[in-house]
Amino acid sequence: MHVTVSPVPSSSALAWIAFAHDAVDAAAAGSDDPAIIDPELAARLHELLEGWAQHARQTEVLALSFEVPPDETEFLAHAFLRISDRWTSAADERGFDISPSEGDEFYNALVEAVIVALEHAEDDSGVEFGEALRSSWPRFDRLDPPPDEPE
């Protein structure tokens, strides 16, 4: 599956990636809850995150385009969703976001890119999964910036 993330400031990507590394570690460790991903999956997610960070460190504006093997796509998307669910729930309990707002632009572009890629998958299960994610992703409404206020 081909994923293309819209250009965003590299500073946004680096802020979110640093947060995501910690989120992946917490999801794999289980801390207060049972682990929601295994160590092998955590290592794969860290590998993806570090690759993106390397690109972000080389430019002021990051435009990502990458391939995810078809047999890995839904697996990684499910893991990303489980981690996002956990952190969104924790943020809701605390009454404030846990992830850094500086990373929102990258996070929004990444989630949208993954969903669009799934919606255009060659197999029906990927398409259905992408459509389901669009309607169920935690705080998906927050991913779209609010319309400009009339002047």
mmCIF file of the C-alpha atoms, coordinates in Angstrom:
data_MODEL
# 
_entry.id   MODEL 
# 
loop_
_atom_site.group_PDB 
_atom_site.id 
_atom_site.type_symbol 
_atom_site.label_atom_id 
_atom_site.label_alt_id 
_atom_site.label_comp_id 
_atom_site.label_asym_id 
_atom_site.label_entity_id 
_atom_site.label_seq_id 
_atom_site.pdbx_PDB_ins_code 
_atom_site.Cartn_x 
_atom_site.Cartn_y 
_atom_site.Cartn_z 
_atom_site.occupancy 
_atom_site.B_iso_or_equiv 
_atom_site.pdbx_formal_charge 
_atom_site.auth_seq_id 
_atom_site.auth_comp_id 
_atom_site.auth_asym_id 
_atom_site.auth_atom_id 
_atom_site.pdbx_PDB_model_num 
ATOM 1   C CA . MET A 1 1   ? 0.000   0.000  0.000  1.00 0.00 ? 1   MET A CA 1 
ATOM 2   C CA . HIS A 1 2   ? 1.298   3.429  -0.903 1.00 0.00 ? 2   HIS A CA 1 
ATOM 3   C CA . VAL A 1 3   ? 0.893   6.190  1.715  1.00 0.00 ? 3   VAL A CA 1 
ATOM 4   C CA . THR A 1 4   ? 1.466   9.862  0.899  1.00 0.00 ? 4   THR A CA 1 
ATOM 5   C CA . VAL A 1 5   ? 1.460   12.332 3.780  1.00 0.00 ? 5   VAL A CA 1 
ATOM 6   C CA . SER A 1 6   ? 0.769   15.949 2.836  1.00 0.00 ? 6   SER A CA 1 
ATOM 7   C CA . PRO A 1 7   ? 3.687   18.325 3.380  1.00 0.00 ? 7   PRO A CA 1 
ATOM 8   C CA . VAL A 1 8   ? 3.889   19.584 6.953  1.00 0.00 ? 8   VAL A CA 1 
ATOM 9   C CA . PRO A 1 9   ? 6.502   21.468 8.959  1.00 0.00 ? 9   PRO A CA 1 
ATOM 10  C CA . SER A 1 10  ? 9.256   19.103 10.027 1.00 0.00 ? 10  SER A CA 1 
ATOM 11  C CA . SER A 1 11  ? 9.053   20.598 13.512 1.00 0.00 ? 11  SER A CA 1 
ATOM 12  C CA . SER A 1 12  ? 5.478   19.280 13.780 1.00 0.00 ? 12  SER A CA 1 
ATOM 13  C CA . ALA A 1 13  ? 6.566   15.817 12.647 1.00 0.00 ? 13  ALA A CA 1 
ATOM 14  C CA . LEU A 1 14  ? 9.482   15.719 15.079 1.00 0.00 ? 14  LEU A CA 1 
ATOM 15  C CA . ALA A 1 15  ? 7.291   16.819 18.002 1.00 0.00 ? 15  ALA A CA 1 
ATOM 16  C CA . TRP A 1 16  ? 4.709   14.128 17.281 1.00 0.00 ? 16  TRP A CA 1 
ATOM 17  C CA . ILE A 1 17  ? 7.281   11.416 16.521 1.00 0.00 ? 17  ILE A CA 1 
ATOM 18  C CA . ALA A 1 18  ? 9.015   11.988 19.882 1.00 0.00 ? 18  ALA A CA 1 
ATOM 19  C CA . PHE A 1 19  ? 5.635   11.637 21.593 1.00 0.00 ? 19  PHE A CA 1 
ATOM 20  C CA . ALA A 1 20  ? 4.773   8.553  19.501 1.00 0.00 ? 20  ALA A CA 1 
ATOM 21  C CA . HIS A 1 21  ? 8.000   6.763  20.482 1.00 0.00 ? 21  HIS A CA 1 
ATOM 22  C CA . ASP A 1 22  ? 6.965   7.132  24.139 1.00 0.00 ? 22  ASP A CA 1 
ATOM 23  C CA . ALA A 1 23  ? 3.388   6.069  23.352 1.00 0.00 ? 23  ALA A CA 1 
ATOM 24  C CA . VAL A 1 24  ? 4.603   2.921  21.584 1.00 0.00 ? 24  VAL A CA 1 
ATOM 25  C CA . ASP A 1 25  ? 6.870   2.058  24.526 1.00 0.00 ? 25  ASP A CA 1 
ATOM 26  C CA . ALA A 1 26  ? 3.988   2.525  26.976 1.00 0.00 ? 26  ALA A CA 1 
ATOM 27  C CA . ALA A 1 27  ? 1.643   0.434  24.803 1.00 0.00 ? 27  ALA A CA 1 
ATOM 28  C CA . ALA A 1 28  ? 4.197   -2.383 24.665 1.00 0.00 ? 28  ALA A CA 1 
ATOM 29  C CA . ALA A 1 29  ? 5.114   -2.211 28.356 1.00 0.00 ? 29  ALA A CA 1 
ATOM 30  C CA . GLY A 1 30  ? 1.555   -2.220 29.570 1.00 0.00 ? 30  GLY A CA 1 
ATOM 31  C CA . SER A 1 31  ? 2.441   0.001  32.576 1.00 0.00 ? 31  SER A CA 1 
ATOM 32  C CA . ASP A 1 32  ? -0.876  0.101  34.517 1.00 0.00 ? 32  ASP A CA 1 
ATOM 33  C CA . ASP A 1 33  ? -2.840  -1.732 31.817 1.00 0.00 ? 33  ASP A CA 1 
ATOM 34  C CA . PRO A 1 34  ? -2.139  -4.912 29.903 1.00 0.00 ? 34  PRO A CA 1 
ATOM 35  C CA . ALA A 1 35  ? 0.168   -4.393 26.932 1.00 0.00 ? 35  ALA A CA 1 
ATOM 36  C CA . ILE A 1 36  ? -1.802  -3.637 23.777 1.00 0.00 ? 36  ILE A CA 1 
ATOM 37  C CA . ILE A 1 37  ? 1.035   -4.407 21.341 1.00 0.00 ? 37  ILE A CA 1 
ATOM 38  C CA . ASP A 1 38  ? 3.812   -6.983 21.443 1.00 0.00 ? 38  ASP A CA 1 
ATOM 39  C CA . PRO A 1 39  ? 7.548   -6.164 21.413 1.00 0.00 ? 39  PRO A CA 1 
ATOM 40  C CA . GLU A 1 40  ? 7.947   -7.182 17.756 1.00 0.00 ? 40  GLU A CA 1 
ATOM 41  C CA . LEU A 1 41  ? 5.204   -4.797 16.659 1.00 0.00 ? 41  LEU A CA 1 
ATOM 42  C CA . ALA A 1 42  ? 6.656   -2.061 18.878 1.00 0.00 ? 42  ALA A CA 1 
ATOM 43  C CA . ALA A 1 43  ? 10.026  -2.521 17.161 1.00 0.00 ? 43  ALA A CA 1 
ATOM 44  C CA . ARG A 1 44  ? 8.386   -2.205 13.709 1.00 0.00 ? 44  ARG A CA 1 
ATOM 45  C CA . LEU A 1 45  ? 6.553   0.965  14.744 1.00 0.00 ? 45  LEU A CA 1 
ATOM 46  C CA . HIS A 1 46  ? 9.784   2.444  16.160 1.00 0.00 ? 46  HIS A CA 1 
ATOM 47  C CA . GLU A 1 47  ? 11.490  1.612  12.860 1.00 0.00 ? 47  GLU A CA 1 
ATOM 48  C CA . LEU A 1 48  ? 8.832   3.521  10.906 1.00 0.00 ? 48  LEU A CA 1 
ATOM 49  C CA . LEU A 1 49  ? 8.934   6.462  13.311 1.00 0.00 ? 49  LEU A CA 1 
ATOM 50  C CA . GLU A 1 50  ? 12.721  6.713  13.159 1.00 0.00 ? 50  GLU A CA 1 
ATOM 51  C CA . GLY A 1 51  ? 12.696  6.628  9.361  1.00 0.00 ? 51  GLY A CA 1 
ATOM 52  C CA . TRP A 1 52  ? 10.241  9.521  9.310  1.00 0.00 ? 52  TRP A CA 1 
ATOM 53  C CA . ALA A 1 53  ? 12.297  11.427 11.882 1.00 0.00 ? 53  ALA A CA 1 
ATOM 54  C CA . GLN A 1 54  ? 15.445  11.024 9.776  1.00 0.00 ? 54  GLN A CA 1 
ATOM 55  C CA . HIS A 1 55  ? 13.648  12.593 6.812  1.00 0.00 ? 55  HIS A CA 1 
ATOM 56  C CA . ALA A 1 56  ? 12.251  15.384 8.994  1.00 0.00 ? 56  ALA A CA 1 
ATOM 57  C CA . ARG A 1 57  ? 15.696  16.277 10.330 1.00 0.00 ? 57  ARG A CA 1 
ATOM 58  C CA . GLN A 1 58  ? 16.910  16.896 6.773  1.00 0.00 ? 58  GLN A CA 1 
ATOM 59  C CA . THR A 1 59  ? 14.367  19.521 5.726  1.00 0.00 ? 59  THR A CA 1 
ATOM 60  C CA . GLU A 1 60  ? 12.094  22.241 7.063  1.00 0.00 ? 60  GLU A CA 1 
ATOM 61  C CA . VAL A 1 61  ? 9.015   20.814 5.346  1.00 0.00 ? 61  VAL A CA 1 
ATOM 62  C CA . LEU A 1 62  ? 8.398   17.088 5.445  1.00 0.00 ? 62  LEU A CA 1 
ATOM 63  C CA . ALA A 1 63  ? 6.543   15.357 2.618  1.00 0.00 ? 63  ALA A CA 1 
ATOM 64  C CA . LEU A 1 64  ? 6.426   11.623 3.233  1.00 0.00 ? 64  LEU A CA 1 
ATOM 65  C CA . SER A 1 65  ? 5.689   8.967  0.693  1.00 0.00 ? 65  SER A CA 1 
ATOM 66  C CA . PHE A 1 66  ? 6.230   5.345  1.629  1.00 0.00 ? 66  PHE A CA 1 
ATOM 67  C CA . GLU A 1 67  ? 5.137   1.800  0.920  1.00 0.00 ? 67  GLU A CA 1 
ATOM 68  C CA . VAL A 1 68  ? 3.739   -0.560 3.501  1.00 0.00 ? 68  VAL A CA 1 
ATOM 69  C CA . PRO A 1 69  ? 3.606   -4.224 2.512  1.00 0.00 ? 69  PRO A CA 1 
ATOM 70  C CA . PRO A 1 70  ? -0.012  -5.266 1.907  1.00 0.00 ? 70  PRO A CA 1 
ATOM 71  C CA . ASP A 1 71  ? 0.121   -8.021 4.534  1.00 0.00 ? 71  ASP A CA 1 
ATOM 72  C CA . GLU A 1 72  ? 1.304   -5.485 7.130  1.00 0.00 ? 72  GLU A CA 1 
ATOM 73  C CA . THR A 1 73  ? -1.013  -2.575 6.353  1.00 0.00 ? 73  THR A CA 1 
ATOM 74  C CA . GLU A 1 74  ? -4.122  -3.431 8.331  1.00 0.00 ? 74  GLU A CA 1 
ATOM 75  C CA . PHE A 1 75  ? -2.032  -4.945 11.127 1.00 0.00 ? 75  PHE A CA 1 
ATOM 76  C CA . LEU A 1 76  ? -0.110  -1.678 11.596 1.00 0.00 ? 76  LEU A CA 1 
ATOM 77  C CA . ALA A 1 77  ? -3.266  0.419  11.231 1.00 0.00 ? 77  ALA A CA 1 
ATOM 78  C CA . HIS A 1 78  ? -5.012  -1.632 13.941 1.00 0.00 ? 78  HIS A CA 1 
ATOM 79  C CA . ALA A 1 79  ? -2.026  -1.139 16.258 1.00 0.00 ? 79  ALA A CA 1 
ATOM 80  C CA . PHE A 1 80  ? -1.979  2.607  15.521 1.00 0.00 ? 80  PHE A CA 1 
ATOM 81  C CA . LEU A 1 81  ? -5.715  2.721  16.291 1.00 0.00 ? 81  LEU A CA 1 
ATOM 82  C CA . ARG A 1 82  ? -5.320  0.823  19.593 1.00 0.00 ? 82  ARG A CA 1 
ATOM 83  C CA . ILE A 1 83  ? -2.561  3.179  20.715 1.00 0.00 ? 83  ILE A CA 1 
ATOM 84  C CA . SER A 1 84  ? -4.571  6.221  19.635 1.00 0.00 ? 84  SER A CA 1 
ATOM 85  C CA . ASP A 1 85  ? -7.642  4.919  21.480 1.00 0.00 ? 85  ASP A CA 1 
ATOM 86  C CA . ARG A 1 86  ? -5.621  4.453  24.670 1.00 0.00 ? 86  ARG A CA 1 
ATOM 87  C CA . TRP A 1 87  ? -4.085  7.923  24.547 1.00 0.00 ? 87  TRP A CA 1 
ATOM 88  C CA . THR A 1 88  ? -7.349  9.610  23.584 1.00 0.00 ? 88  THR A CA 1 
ATOM 89  C CA . SER A 1 89  ? -9.113  7.935  26.506 1.00 0.00 ? 89  SER A CA 1 
ATOM 90  C CA . ALA A 1 90  ? -6.329  8.994  28.870 1.00 0.00 ? 90  ALA A CA 1 
ATOM 91  C CA . ALA A 1 91  ? -6.558  12.567 27.575 1.00 0.00 ? 91  ALA A CA 1 
ATOM 92  C CA . ASP A 1 92  ? -10.334 12.584 28.027 1.00 0.00 ? 92  ASP A CA 1 
ATOM 93  C CA . GLU A 1 93  ? -9.962  11.346 31.626 1.00 0.00 ? 93  GLU A CA 1 
ATOM 94  C CA . ARG A 1 94  ? -7.464  14.095 32.384 1.00 0.00 ? 94  ARG A CA 1 
ATOM 95  C CA . GLY A 1 95  ? -9.400  16.793 30.555 1.00 0.00 ? 95  GLY A CA 1 
ATOM 96  C CA . PHE A 1 96  ? -6.519  17.845 28.296 1.00 0.00 ? 96  PHE A CA 1 
ATOM 97  C CA . ASP A 1 97  ? -4.539  16.456 25.392 1.00 0.00 ? 97  ASP A CA 1 
ATOM 98  C CA . ILE A 1 98  ? -1.560  14.330 26.165 1.00 0.00 ? 98  ILE A CA 1 
ATOM 99  C CA . SER A 1 99  ? 0.137   14.673 22.798 1.00 0.00 ? 99  SER A CA 1 
ATOM 100 C CA . PRO A 1 100 ? 1.930   17.939 22.053 1.00 0.00 ? 100 PRO A CA 1 
ATOM 101 C CA . SER A 1 101 ? -0.195  20.383 20.065 1.00 0.00 ? 101 SER A CA 1 
ATOM 102 C CA . GLU A 1 102 ? 2.915   21.201 17.989 1.00 0.00 ? 102 GLU A CA 1 
ATOM 103 C CA . GLY A 1 103 ? 2.600   17.712 16.515 1.00 0.00 ? 103 GLY A CA 1 
ATOM 104 C CA . ASP A 1 104 ? -1.080  17.995 15.552 1.00 0.00 ? 104 ASP A CA 1 
ATOM 105 C CA . GLU A 1 105 ? -0.426  19.057 11.967 1.00 0.00 ? 105 GLU A CA 1 
ATOM 106 C CA . PHE A 1 106 ? 1.708   15.991 11.276 1.00 0.00 ? 106 PHE A CA 1 
ATOM 107 C CA . TYR A 1 107 ? -0.606  13.634 13.181 1.00 0.00 ? 107 TYR A CA 1 
ATOM 108 C CA . ASN A 1 108 ? -3.628  14.918 11.267 1.00 0.00 ? 108 ASN A CA 1 
ATOM 109 C CA . ALA A 1 109 ? -1.863  14.512 7.916  1.00 0.00 ? 109 ALA A CA 1 
ATOM 110 C CA . LEU A 1 110 ? -0.635  11.025 8.846  1.00 0.00 ? 110 LEU A CA 1 
ATOM 111 C CA . VAL A 1 111 ? -4.048  9.739  9.949  1.00 0.00 ? 111 VAL A CA 1 
ATOM 112 C CA . GLU A 1 112 ? -5.696  11.163 6.832  1.00 0.00 ? 112 GLU A CA 1 
ATOM 113 C CA . ALA A 1 113 ? -3.001  9.622  4.596  1.00 0.00 ? 113 ALA A CA 1 
ATOM 114 C CA . VAL A 1 114 ? -3.373  6.171  6.152  1.00 0.00 ? 114 VAL A CA 1 
ATOM 115 C CA . ILE A 1 115 ? -7.167  6.265  5.867  1.00 0.00 ? 115 ILE A CA 1 
ATOM 116 C CA . VAL A 1 116 ? -7.039  7.452  2.237  1.00 0.00 ? 116 VAL A CA 1 
ATOM 117 C CA . ALA A 1 117 ? -4.510  4.733  1.368  1.00 0.00 ? 117 ALA A CA 1 
ATOM 118 C CA . LEU A 1 118 ? -6.743  2.084  2.916  1.00 0.00 ? 118 LEU A CA 1 
ATOM 119 C CA . GLU A 1 119 ? -9.821  3.459  1.142  1.00 0.00 ? 119 GLU A CA 1 
ATOM 120 C CA . HIS A 1 120 ? -7.950  2.991  -2.137 1.00 0.00 ? 120 HIS A CA 1 
ATOM 121 C CA . ALA A 1 121 ? -6.586  -0.462 -1.328 1.00 0.00 ? 121 ALA A CA 1 
ATOM 122 C CA . GLU A 1 122 ? -6.758  -3.183 -3.938 1.00 0.00 ? 122 GLU A CA 1 
ATOM 123 C CA . ASP A 1 123 ? -8.651  -5.558 -1.655 1.00 0.00 ? 123 ASP A CA 1 
ATOM 124 C CA . ASP A 1 124 ? -12.152 -5.057 -0.313 1.00 0.00 ? 124 ASP A CA 1 
ATOM 125 C CA . SER A 1 125 ? -11.164 -5.613 3.312  1.00 0.00 ? 125 SER A CA 1 
ATOM 126 C CA . GLY A 1 126 ? -8.712  -2.688 3.157  1.00 0.00 ? 126 GLY A CA 1 
ATOM 127 C CA . VAL A 1 127 ? -11.320 -0.435 1.577  1.00 0.00 ? 127 VAL A CA 1 
ATOM 128 C CA . GLU A 1 128 ? -13.910 -1.394 4.199  1.00 0.00 ? 128 GLU A CA 1 
ATOM 129 C CA . PHE A 1 129 ? -11.391 -0.901 6.992  1.00 0.00 ? 129 PHE A CA 1 
ATOM 130 C CA . GLY A 1 130 ? -10.462 2.559  5.684  1.00 0.00 ? 130 GLY A CA 1 
ATOM 131 C CA . GLU A 1 131 ? -14.112 3.555  5.492  1.00 0.00 ? 131 GLU A CA 1 
ATOM 132 C CA . ALA A 1 132 ? -14.706 2.252  9.025  1.00 0.00 ? 132 ALA A CA 1 
ATOM 133 C CA . LEU A 1 133 ? -11.698 4.177  10.334 1.00 0.00 ? 133 LEU A CA 1 
ATOM 134 C CA . ARG A 1 134 ? -12.952 7.396  8.772  1.00 0.00 ? 134 ARG A CA 1 
ATOM 135 C CA . SER A 1 135 ? -16.161 7.127  10.800 1.00 0.00 ? 135 SER A CA 1 
ATOM 136 C CA . SER A 1 136 ? -14.633 5.769  14.016 1.00 0.00 ? 136 SER A CA 1 
ATOM 137 C CA . TRP A 1 137 ? -11.126 7.225  14.465 1.00 0.00 ? 137 TRP A CA 1 
ATOM 138 C CA . PRO A 1 138 ? -10.878 8.833  17.925 1.00 0.00 ? 138 PRO A CA 1 
ATOM 139 C CA . ARG A 1 139 ? -11.534 12.548 17.642 1.00 0.00 ? 139 ARG A CA 1 
ATOM 140 C CA . PHE A 1 140 ? -11.541 12.414 13.837 1.00 0.00 ? 140 PHE A CA 1 
ATOM 141 C CA . ASP A 1 141 ? -13.546 15.635 13.874 1.00 0.00 ? 141 ASP A CA 1 
ATOM 142 C CA . ARG A 1 142 ? -10.540 17.279 15.531 1.00 0.00 ? 142 ARG A CA 1 
ATOM 143 C CA . LEU A 1 143 ? -8.288  16.299 12.651 1.00 0.00 ? 143 LEU A CA 1 
ATOM 144 C CA . ASP A 1 144 ? -9.919  18.777 10.310 1.00 0.00 ? 144 ASP A CA 1 
ATOM 145 C CA . PRO A 1 145 ? -9.062  22.365 11.203 1.00 0.00 ? 145 PRO A CA 1 
ATOM 146 C CA . PRO A 1 146 ? -12.100 24.501 11.955 1.00 0.00 ? 146 PRO A CA 1 
ATOM 147 C CA . PRO A 1 147 ? -13.219 26.760 9.099  1.00 0.00 ? 147 PRO A CA 1 
ATOM 148 C CA . ASP A 1 148 ? -11.886 30.287 9.168  1.00 0.00 ? 148 ASP A CA 1 
ATOM 149 C CA . GLU A 1 149 ? -14.031 32.701 11.076 1.00 0.00 ? 149 GLU A CA 1 
ATOM 150 C CA . PRO A 1 150 ? -15.783 35.299 8.893  1.00 0.00 ? 150 PRO A CA 1 
ATOM 151 C CA . GLU A 1 151 ? -14.224 38.709 9.214  1.00 0.00 ? 151 GLU A CA 1 
# 
